[in-house]
Amino acid sequence: MLDWSQEQLAEKAKVGLSTVRDYEKERRGGELGGARAIRLALEDHGVVFLSSEGDYGPGVRRIAGMPNVLRRPAKLDRWDALMFSVEWRGREIEVFVSREALDDLAHFRETRPEAEYVALFDEHRGRILKAAAAAIDAGRVTPDRRVHLTSDDFPERAG
């Protein structure tokens, strides 16, 4: 689906290669940490996990519609937010992700160098774009075509 090797998946999920191999061979059913990291890496790159329903079993699907990034983030703005521009449903929107939300996504406990925050965009791209789309669709766009994302927009990363 993503055309990744086991090595690439391990790198994206930040787990060992043996963890990926063990899950593929169904050797690690009870250990959830690795499975969660693998699932989040796949979700961050547009894979959606589907629950079973009726006669249909669980499965996966690739997200077809995510905002198109027009301008990638280059630095934190003066309010310590990561800003980038997207096109979504025919509208150009500036998206601001608070540093606090980025800290939560990366589980940072202290302020990091700016480059690390910019790098988080690629690491959590799917999750950030999904949150941006949800906020835009919920009508949270300001009159000047901006939407601000906070930690509340990423509840699965809490805790």
JODA-V740243 format. One record per residue. N is the residue number from 1. RES is the residue in three letters. SS is DSSP state (h for helix, s for strand, l for the rest). BURIAL is I if it has 24 or more other C-alpha atoms within 12 Angstrom, else O. Layout:
<<N | RES | SS | BURIAL> <N | RES | SS | BURIAL>>
//
This chain:
<<1 | MET | l | O> <2 | LEU | l | O> <3 | ASP | l | O> <4 | TRP | l | O> <5 | SER | l | O> <6 | GLN | h | O> <7 | GLU | h | O> <8 | GLN | h | O> <9 | LEU | h | I> <10 | ALA | h | I> <11 | GLU | h | O> <12 | LYS | h | I> <13 | ALA | h | I> <14 | LYS | l | I> <15 | VAL | l | I> <16 | GLY | l | O> <17 | LEU | h | O> <18 | SER | h | O> <19 | THR | h | I> <20 | VAL | h | I> <21 | ARG | h | O> <22 | ASP | h | O> <23 | TYR | h | I> <24 | GLU | h | O> <25 | LYS | l | O> <26 | GLU | l | O> <27 | ARG | l | O> <28 | ARG | l | O> <29 | GLY | l | O> <30 | GLY | l | O> <31 | GLU | l | O> <32 | LEU | h | O> <33 | GLY | h | O> <34 | GLY | h | I> <35 | ALA | h | I> <36 | ARG | h | O> <37 | ALA | h | I> <38 | ILE | h | I> <39 | ARG | h | I> <40 | LEU | h | I> <41 | ALA | h | I> <42 | LEU | h | I> <43 | GLU | h | I> <44 | ASP | l | I> <45 | HIS | l | I> <46 | GLY | l | I> <47 | VAL | s | I> <48 | VAL | s | I> <49 | PHE | s | O> <50 | LEU | s | O> <51 | SER | l | O> <52 | SER | l | O> <53 | GLU | s | O> <54 | GLY | l | O> <55 | ASP | l | O> <56 | TYR | s | O> <57 | GLY | l | O> <58 | PRO | l | O> <59 | GLY | s | O> <60 | VAL | s | O> <61 | ARG | s | O> <62 | ARG | s | O> <63 | ILE | l | O> <64 | ALA | l | O> <65 | GLY | l | O> <66 | MET | l | I> <67 | PRO | l | I> <68 | ASN | s | I> <69 | VAL | s | I> <70 | LEU | s | O> <71 | ARG | s | O> <72 | ARG | l | I> <73 | PRO | l | I> <74 | ALA | l | O> <75 | LYS | l | I> <76 | LEU | s | I> <77 | ASP | l | O> <78 | ARG | l | O> <79 | TRP | l | O> <80 | ASP | l | O> <81 | ALA | s | I> <82 | LEU | s | I> <83 | MET | s | I> <84 | PHE | s | I> <85 | SER | s | I> <86 | VAL | s | I> <87 | GLU | s | I> <88 | TRP | s | I> <89 | ARG | l | O> <90 | GLY | l | O> <91 | ARG | s | O> <92 | GLU | s | O> <93 | ILE | s | I> <94 | GLU | s | I> <95 | VAL | s | I> <96 | PHE | s | I> <97 | VAL | s | I> <98 | SER | s | I> <99 | ARG | h | I> <100 | GLU | h | I> <101 | ALA | h | I> <102 | LEU | h | I> <103 | ASP | h | I> <104 | ASP | h | I> <105 | LEU | h | I> <106 | ALA | h | I> <107 | HIS | l | O> <108 | PHE | l | O> <109 | ARG | l | O> <110 | GLU | l | O> <111 | THR | l | O> <112 | ARG | l | O> <113 | PRO | l | O> <114 | GLU | h | O> <115 | ALA | h | O> <116 | GLU | h | O> <117 | TYR | h | I> <118 | VAL | h | I> <119 | ALA | h | O> <120 | LEU | h | I> <121 | PHE | h | I> <122 | ASP | h | I> <123 | GLU | h | I> <124 | HIS | l | I> <125 | ARG | h | I> <126 | GLY | h | I> <127 | ARG | h | I> <128 | ILE | h | I> <129 | LEU | h | I> <130 | LYS | h | I> <131 | ALA | h | I> <132 | ALA | h | I> <133 | ALA | h | I> <134 | ALA | h | I> <135 | ALA | h | I> <136 | ILE | h | I> <137 | ASP | h | O> <138 | ALA | l | O> <139 | GLY | l | O> <140 | ARG | l | O> <141 | VAL | l | I> <142 | THR | l | O> <143 | PRO | l | O> <144 | ASP | l | O> <145 | ARG | l | O> <146 | ARG | s | I> <147 | VAL | s | I> <148 | HIS | s | I> <149 | LEU | s | I> <150 | THR | l | I> <151 | SER | h | I> <152 | ASP | h | O> <153 | ASP | h | I> <154 | PHE | h | I> <155 | PRO | h | O> <156 | GLU | h | O> <157 | ARG | h | O> <158 | ALA | l | O> <159 | GLY | l | O>>
//
